[in-house]
Amino acid sequence: MTHEISLVVQATVHAGPWMLITYLLIRRLSPVMLAFTHVVITGVALFHRTSQRRREARQILERHPFSQRQFGLQDHSAMPPR
């Protein structure tokens, strides 16, 4: 039960209060819906965390042009056309 509460709290922090409300409503229906809700809440939290990390990585690359060259991500828009 403690792990279940931890998952709900993490997902609520990441996905917003509407997920907690949905979770509490569906939890009263059936164990199958409870399991489905766990999957959805965890998926939303993971997606949110992944997209946030991608955004942070993109910002770091934009601030450091040397790292763009290092990873082969040069900006070809500044190059004259062939």
Secondary structure as GFF3:
##gff-version 3
##sequence-region A 1 82
A	DSSP	alpha_helix	2	15	.	.	.	ID=ss1
A	DSSP	alpha_helix	17	27	.	.	.	ID=ss2
A	DSSP	alpha_helix	31	63	.	.	.	ID=ss3
A	DSSP	alpha_helix	65	70	.	.	.	ID=ss4
A	DSSP	three_ten_helix	76	78	.	.	.	ID=ss5
###
